[in-house]
Amino acid sequence: MLGSTHGTLTTDSRRARIIACDEQRPGAAVHGRAADVDDLDVSGRPLHADVPDLDRFFRPRSVAVIGASDTEGRPNTGITRQLLSWADQVGARVHPVHPTRPAVFGIPCAASVADLPERVDLAVLLVADPLPLIAELADAKARFAVAFASGFAETGAAGAAAQAELAAAVRDSGLRLLGPNTNLNAFERFRDDLQGPAIALITQSGHQGRPVFALQELGIRLSHWAPTGNEADLESADFISYFAERPEVGAIACYVEGLKDGRSFLLAADRAARRRVPVVAVKVGRTQAGARTAASHTGKLTGADDVVDAAMRQYGVIRVDGLDELQDTAALLARSRPPRADGVVVYSISGGTGAHVADLAAGAGLHLPELSAGRQAELHQWIPEYLSVANPVDNGGHPVGDERGRKIIDAILADPEVGVLICPITGPFPPLSDRLVRDLVDAAETTDKLVCVVWGSPVGTEPAYREVLLGSSRVATFRTVGNCLTAVRAYLDHHRFVRAYRSPFEEAPRSPSPSFRKARALLRPGQQLSEHAAQQLLRAYGIRVPREQLVTSAAGAVRAAGQVGYPVVMKASGTRIAHKTELGLVRIGLTSASQVRDAYRELTDTARYEDVSLDGVLVCQMVERGVEMVVGVTHDDLFGPTVTVGLGGVLVEVLRDTAVRVPPFGEEQARDMLGELRGRALLDGVRGRPPADLDALVEVVLRVQRMALELGGELAELDINPLMVLPQGQGAVALDALAVCR
């Protein structure tokens, strides 16, 4: 990344500072403006992504380089030279700006922004302090600016304050800003001799995009590179929305250290999903170490990684871990056609190789159908009978050396269950490997199915690889089996996802439900609700709770038990009781009046001993014979209210078997949450137990989601644990609830 000391260009008294800055290295920082919206959901949040018009950023007609230099050995000189070369490629006029130089590289200099000969589309700020220039650029009606300077939110509290000031100035100016703490990647020279769909690249750390940019040397087209830096204004979400609308973009590849705004990111991902443009992302922050590093580098809030991961899956963003996976997966998705089938066949000249790769493919979740008896008989016309052709297909080697090789490939691709053919070539074995590669490339030109080759040679200089495989725009070529399987899985998952995708924002509620006012009246800002009040909150949203009465005497408890019906459960109810079981404030299975009287005295005595204030004791219907689940709402710093479902009961913190989604979402996503649980089989019935009422569980999840949408700004936490899911057709009952207000 580039860096600089503080300096600017506004008045004569500051001219010495920009000259000093010219001696330094220019640099990057974080934040941005909220998207413009044409609709809001029930909580007042946007339902559509604003798509900034970035055409004049990437293809400006005129560019101002503020702080331009042609003195050799100075960083600004190298930057100016690169900008001149880039401007020549895109057909832009360049206007150097410097207070003391009459010309830079033979081009006349303007002394200040006010002296520019025309309105510029893009201003590149090679200064240490971009803030004073924002007002000048606004007065000159510049459309975009790029700030390289560092020393903002990535440096701590003082830098964050400086960045907030910069963001506010930009917000009021009408100008759009890239950076600060960005670099020159947007102004790379892209190859213009490559055809086909392109990859658009977004990175917060420029160096991390180099492997994707280098794909051009392998014949894969790159159309744009957005190095977003600290995102004081323009953010990753803006570029995702813009790239999703570009007809030449086949896939969007992202390296993300931190999300500026979770909602904006989801709206952008939704736009890409609706347009069936794949988004592949490396997101730093899976571990605490990664999250700390990301925060120190960009000054962003990384966010709870399980929520980030779930949100990306929810909107079809393909998350990968390594830059090698990013480049291979993005390249495959950009250039491949939709699959005709989900079946994968592994084809090799070695039985051992085929078995190994097939095993890895099955472990990666790919579907390897057994070829039909008729198809196997056809393949055995050219492959010896003693070799297996069921899948994987082992040709034994020799058939690939003559006309049989192409016939085998064509027969496999003709199978209606086959959508992908993977051929691992562990190393060059001329002439067999050369003939096999040529047959695969030729076959790929005549089929609409995906042909993948793994060239396993560590050398990579062989003509079969460099010329034949990389010369094909139809064969997807990989260097490792792992990356191939990751990319193929992403390819099949993406197309399966977009075929079924319906934007949750299209059906998100625009106005409060009838439950809203009743529920809101129960909330107490900054307080935890009592158990009784929390149960009333659930009732307001139509969530079933046990029959219960709140009592304040032993005699009242006996009367309530008779009305509720034995056996009963008794629980202390108060505004500061979070874990009643651990405090001994619950009694279950009470079957007589004497037990109820004794339980009342024990509960109130325990509460006094624990110094817990009560509003009464709940006498509740006892519900048995179900699966204990937990459903809840928490507030994520990036995404706002989130909904969690998982296995519940007293071991919920130990099991940690949960799935999370960010509202809004529909019934299908709610059911998908259940499918992600490791203990999902418990809901289907095990060891003689009947299946649980899944429909009722899904309905509770959706009602809790509605609560999160409508009360999310006022409800900090909701925990229904346990939610007893009864046998099929009998519903679900919330046995206990904790609610905390913001």
Secondary structure as GFF3:
##gff-version 3
##sequence-region A 1 742
A	DSSP	three_ten_helix	12	14	.	.	.	ID=ss1
A	DSSP	alpha_helix	15	21	.	.	.	ID=ss2
A	DSSP	alpha_helix	55	58	.	.	.	ID=ss3
A	DSSP	beta_strand	62	66	.	.	.	ID=ss4
A	DSSP	alpha_helix	75	90	.	.	.	ID=ss5
A	DSSP	beta_strand	93	97	.	.	.	ID=ss6
A	DSSP	beta_strand	103	104	.	.	.	ID=ss7
A	DSSP	beta_strand	107	108	.	.	.	ID=ss8
A	DSSP	three_ten_helix	113	115	.	.	.	ID=ss9
A	DSSP	beta_strand	122	125	.	.	.	ID=ss10
A	DSSP	alpha_helix	131	139	.	.	.	ID=ss11
A	DSSP	beta_strand	144	147	.	.	.	ID=ss12
A	DSSP	three_ten_helix	153	155	.	.	.	ID=ss13
A	DSSP	alpha_helix	157	173	.	.	.	ID=ss14
A	DSSP	beta_strand	176	178	.	.	.	ID=ss15
A	DSSP	three_ten_helix	185	187	.	.	.	ID=ss16
A	DSSP	beta_strand	198	203	.	.	.	ID=ss17
A	DSSP	three_ten_helix	206	209	.	.	.	ID=ss18
A	DSSP	alpha_helix	210	213	.	.	.	ID=ss19
A	DSSP	three_ten_helix	214	218	.	.	.	ID=ss20
A	DSSP	beta_strand	222	227	.	.	.	ID=ss21
A	DSSP	alpha_helix	236	244	.	.	.	ID=ss22
A	DSSP	beta_strand	249	256	.	.	.	ID=ss23
A	DSSP	alpha_helix	262	274	.	.	.	ID=ss24
A	DSSP	beta_strand	279	283	.	.	.	ID=ss25
A	DSSP	alpha_helix	288	298	.	.	.	ID=ss26
A	DSSP	alpha_helix	305	314	.	.	.	ID=ss27
A	DSSP	beta_strand	318	320	.	.	.	ID=ss28
A	DSSP	alpha_helix	323	335	.	.	.	ID=ss29
A	DSSP	beta_strand	343	348	.	.	.	ID=ss30
A	DSSP	alpha_helix	351	363	.	.	.	ID=ss31
A	DSSP	alpha_helix	373	379	.	.	.	ID=ss32
A	DSSP	beta_strand	393	394	.	.	.	ID=ss33
A	DSSP	three_ten_helix	398	401	.	.	.	ID=ss34
A	DSSP	alpha_helix	404	414	.	.	.	ID=ss35
A	DSSP	beta_strand	418	425	.	.	.	ID=ss36
A	DSSP	alpha_helix	432	445	.	.	.	ID=ss37
A	DSSP	beta_strand	450	455	.	.	.	ID=ss38
A	DSSP	alpha_helix	463	463	.	.	.	ID=ss39
A	DSSP	pi_helix	464	469	.	.	.	ID=ss40
A	DSSP	beta_strand	475	478	.	.	.	ID=ss41
A	DSSP	alpha_helix	481	500	.	.	.	ID=ss42
A	DSSP	three_ten_helix	504	507	.	.	.	ID=ss43
A	DSSP	alpha_helix	515	520	.	.	.	ID=ss44
A	DSSP	alpha_helix	531	540	.	.	.	ID=ss45
A	DSSP	beta_strand	548	551	.	.	.	ID=ss46
A	DSSP	alpha_helix	554	564	.	.	.	ID=ss47
A	DSSP	beta_strand	568	573	.	.	.	ID=ss48
A	DSSP	alpha_helix	580	583	.	.	.	ID=ss49
A	DSSP	beta_strand	586	590	.	.	.	ID=ss50
A	DSSP	alpha_helix	593	609	.	.	.	ID=ss51
A	DSSP	beta_strand	616	621	.	.	.	ID=ss52
A	DSSP	beta_strand	627	636	.	.	.	ID=ss53
A	DSSP	beta_strand	640	647	.	.	.	ID=ss54
A	DSSP	alpha_helix	652	655	.	.	.	ID=ss55
A	DSSP	beta_strand	658	661	.	.	.	ID=ss56
A	DSSP	alpha_helix	667	675	.	.	.	ID=ss57
A	DSSP	alpha_helix	681	684	.	.	.	ID=ss58
A	DSSP	alpha_helix	694	711	.	.	.	ID=ss59
A	DSSP	beta_strand	715	725	.	.	.	ID=ss60
A	DSSP	beta_strand	732	734	.	.	.	ID=ss61
A	DSSP	beta_strand	737	741	.	.	.	ID=ss62
###
